[in-house]
Amino acid sequence: MAIPPPERADVAVPPPEGADIDVPPPEGPPRRPVISLRKITKVYRMGEIEVAALRGVSLDVLPGELVSVMGASGSGKSTMMNILGCLDTPSSGRYLLDGVDVRRLDETILARVRNRKIGFVFQSFNLIPRTSAVANVEMPLAYAGVGARERRARAMAALEEVGLADRAHHLPNELSGGQQQRAAVARAIATNPSLILADEPTGNLDTRSTHEIMDIFARLNQDGRTVVLITHEPEVAELTRRIVRLRDGLVLSDESTAGEHLHASDMGAR
């Protein structure tokens, strides 16, 4: 005969005095940062003059974070973004990208990293003027050696993701500023990178287009991509989950924003 299960106890019974109490184990190993900067400096030399753009920046960004970097002109934020994107090298310090010391990578491997691991979005869009939106989105795929048919399919999928599939065959001068930036975001995600770096992506946009672009970044982040963006707009920074402020080449503050990510359409109501 089967033994019936014990009746449910209404009151938890404490363990005997002196008994060991099991502590639940941590939920998996700690996540390795996607970005790890340690005491990064960058000094530009112009003749006998030295200008320190970064003066010992240390910063970690974990997988899946949505981070904004703020600072006045000359704070070092664009220099830091160039280093994060492997477009420039630090004068001293250590930069680990997914645990790999960037200093050990030759230019061929760095080019591959920039093409496949990092998606770039710029303030000025950087679209090729006499080339359609879909052909612009195909560019990084062509550099990656993707065949024509797959290239076109992936470019169209990226345009669909940013809501621009119906403008795929328009030239940049036939698109609004917001549409051009959406095409630029589609180009950035076409190779399916895990990291998106955006340098003032809303700087040339009106309020409505800014809402649209920030909503796209939020969706990309919710899909698991790490997003780091530079902005001088507090209302944009507050739509991210973490704000890092730079001043004079140093981290002035690093704080999480209150609550969950706000929908960009809430900006106008704040």
C-alpha positions in Angstrom: 0.0 0.0 0.0 1.3 3.4 -0.9 2.3 5.6 2.0 0.2 8.8 1.9 2.2 12.1 1.9 2.5 13.9 5.2 -0.1 16.4 6.0 0.9 20.0 5.4 2.2 21.6 8.5 0.7 25.0 9.3 3.7 26.2 11.2 7.3 25.8 10.1 9.3 23.7 12.6 12.6 25.4 13.5 15.8 23.3 13.2 17.2 21.8 16.4 19.5 24.1 18.4 23.0 24.0 17.0 22.0 22.4 13.7 23.5 23.7 10.5 21.1 25.8 8.5 21.5 25.4 4.7 22.2 28.6 2.8 21.0 28.5 -0.8 23.9 28.6 -3.2 24.3 31.7 -5.4 22.5 31.7 -8.7 25.4 30.6 -11.0 28.8 32.1 -11.3 29.3 35.9 -11.4 28.9 37.4 -14.8 32.1 38.5 -16.6 31.9 42.1 -17.7 31.6 42.8 -21.4 33.6 45.9 -20.9 36.3 46.3 -18.2 38.4 49.4 -18.0 41.2 49.7 -15.5 43.1 53.0 -15.0 42.7 54.0 -18.6 44.5 57.2 -19.7 44.7 58.9 -23.0 47.2 61.7 -23.7 47.3 63.6 -27.0 50.5 65.2 -27.9 50.6 68.3 -30.1 54.2 69.4 -30.4 55.4 70.1 -26.9 51.9 70.3 -25.5 50.2 67.3 -23.9 46.4 67.1 -23.4 45.1 64.4 -21.1 41.7 63.4 -22.3 41.3 60.5 -19.9 43.2 60.4 -16.5 42.6 57.0 -15.0 39.1 55.8 -15.9 38.0 52.4 -14.4 34.6 51.1 -15.3 32.8 47.7 -15.7 29.8 47.1 -17.9 28.0 43.8 -17.5 26.2 41.8 -20.2 22.7 43.1 -20.9 23.2 46.6 -19.3 21.8 49.8 -20.8 24.3 52.5 -19.9 24.5 56.2 -20.7 27.7 58.2 -20.4 27.3 62.0 -19.8 29.7 64.8 -19.6 30.4 68.3 -20.9 32.5 69.0 -23.9 36.1 68.1 -23.1 35.1 65.6 -20.4 36.6 62.7 -22.3 33.4 60.8 -23.2 34.0 60.7 -26.9 37.6 59.5 -26.3 36.4 56.8 -24.1 33.8 55.7 -26.7 36.6 55.5 -29.3 38.6 53.3 -27.0 35.6 51.1 -26.2 35.0 50.6 -29.9 38.6 49.7 -30.6 38.9 52.8 -32.8 41.7 54.2 -30.6 44.1 52.8 -28.1 44.8 54.1 -24.5 48.1 55.6 -23.6 48.1 53.4 -20.5 45.8 51.1 -18.5 44.0 47.9 -19.5 40.9 47.3 -21.5 39.3 43.9 -21.5 36.6 43.2 -24.1 34.7 40.1 -23.1 37.7 39.1 -21.0 40.2 39.6 -23.8 43.0 42.2 -23.4 42.6 44.4 -26.5 46.3 45.3 -26.4 47.1 41.8 -27.6 45.0 41.9 -30.7 46.5 42.8 -34.0 44.8 45.1 -36.5 43.3 42.3 -38.5 41.6 40.8 -35.4 40.5 44.3 -34.2 38.8 44.9 -37.6 36.9 41.6 -37.2 35.9 42.6 -33.7 34.6 46.0 -34.9 32.7 44.3 -37.7 31.1 41.4 -35.8 31.1 42.0 -32.1 30.3 45.8 -31.9 27.6 47.8 -33.6 28.2 51.5 -34.0 25.7 54.3 -34.2 26.9 57.9 -34.8 25.2 61.3 -34.4 25.7 62.2 -38.1 24.3 58.8 -39.3 27.3 58.2 -41.6 25.2 56.7 -44.4 26.6 56.6 -48.0 24.7 59.3 -49.8 24.0 57.7 -53.2 23.2 54.2 -51.8 19.8 52.9 -50.8 19.0 52.3 -47.1 19.1 48.5 -47.6 22.4 48.7 -49.4 23.8 50.8 -46.5 22.7 48.2 -44.1 24.3 45.5 -46.1 27.8 47.1 -45.9 29.1 45.4 -42.7 27.7 42.1 -44.0 29.6 42.5 -47.2 32.8 43.2 -45.2 32.1 40.0 -43.2 32.0 38.0 -46.4 28.3 37.2 -46.3 26.8 36.1 -49.7 24.5 38.4 -51.6 21.3 36.6 -51.0 21.8 36.1 -47.3 23.1 39.7 -47.1 19.9 41.1 -48.5 17.7 38.9 -46.3 19.5 40.0 -43.1 19.6 43.6 -44.1 15.8 43.6 -44.7 15.3 41.8 -41.4 17.3 44.5 -39.6 15.2 47.3 -41.4 12.0 45.5 -40.4 13.3 45.4 -36.7 13.6 49.2 -36.7 10.4 49.8 -38.6 11.9 51.0 -41.9 11.3 48.1 -44.3 9.0 50.2 -46.4 11.8 52.7 -47.0 14.4 50.1 -47.9 15.1 51.3 -51.4 15.1 55.0 -50.6 18.3 57.1 -50.7 19.4 58.8 -47.5 18.3 62.3 -48.8 14.8 60.8 -49.3 14.6 59.9 -45.6 13.9 62.2 -42.6 16.6 62.5 -39.9 14.8 60.0 -37.7 14.5 57.5 -40.6 18.2 57.9 -41.4 19.1 57.2 -37.8 16.9 54.1 -37.8 18.7 52.9 -41.0 22.0 53.5 -39.1 20.8 51.4 -36.2 19.7 48.7 -38.6 23.2 48.7 -40.1 24.7 48.5 -36.6 22.6 45.3 -35.7 22.9 43.6 -39.1 25.8 41.4 -38.0 24.0 40.6 -34.8 26.6 42.1 -32.4 26.3 41.6 -28.7 27.5 45.2 -28.0 26.0 48.5 -29.3 28.0 51.7 -29.0 26.1 54.9 -29.8 27.7 58.3 -29.8 25.1 61.1 -29.4 22.6 59.1 -31.4 19.8 61.6 -30.7 21.8 64.7 -31.0 20.5 65.7 -34.5 16.9 64.5 -33.9 13.7 66.2 -32.9 11.7 65.0 -29.9 9.5 62.5 -31.7 12.5 60.9 -33.5 14.4 60.8 -30.2 11.5 58.8 -28.7 11.6 56.4 -31.6 15.3 55.8 -31.4 15.3 55.3 -27.6 12.4 52.8 -27.9 14.5 50.9 -30.4 17.5 50.8 -28.0 15.2 49.7 -25.2 14.0 46.8 -27.3 17.5 45.8 -28.4 18.5 45.8 -24.7 15.5 43.7 -23.7 16.6 41.2 -26.4 19.8 40.8 -24.5 22.2 43.2 -26.2 24.5 45.4 -24.2 24.0 49.1 -25.1 26.3 52.0 -24.2 25.4 55.4 -25.4 26.9 58.9 -25.0 24.5 61.8 -24.6 24.4 65.3 -23.3 20.6 65.2 -22.8 19.6 64.4 -19.2 16.1 63.3 -20.3 17.7 60.7 -22.6 20.2 59.5 -20.0 17.3 58.9 -17.6 15.8 56.4 -20.0 18.7 54.1 -19.4 19.3 51.9 -16.4 22.7 53.4 -15.4 24.3 56.8 -15.8 28.1 57.4 -15.7 29.2 61.0 -15.6 32.6 62.1 -16.6 34.4 65.3 -15.8 37.9 66.3 -16.8 38.8 62.8 -17.9 37.6 61.1 -14.7 34.5 59.3 -13.6 32.6 61.8 -11.5 29.7 59.5 -10.6 28.2 56.1 -11.5 24.6 55.4 -10.5 21.7 53.3 -11.3 18.5 55.1 -12.4 15.4 54.8 -10.3 13.0 52.0 -11.2 12.7 50.1 -14.5 13.3 51.5 -17.9 10.8 54.1 -18.9 9.1 54.1 -22.2 10.6 56.8 -24.4 7.1 58.2 -25.0 7.0 59.2 -21.3 9.7 61.8 -21.9 7.3 64.5 -23.0 5.2 64.0 -19.8 8.1 64.4 -17.4 
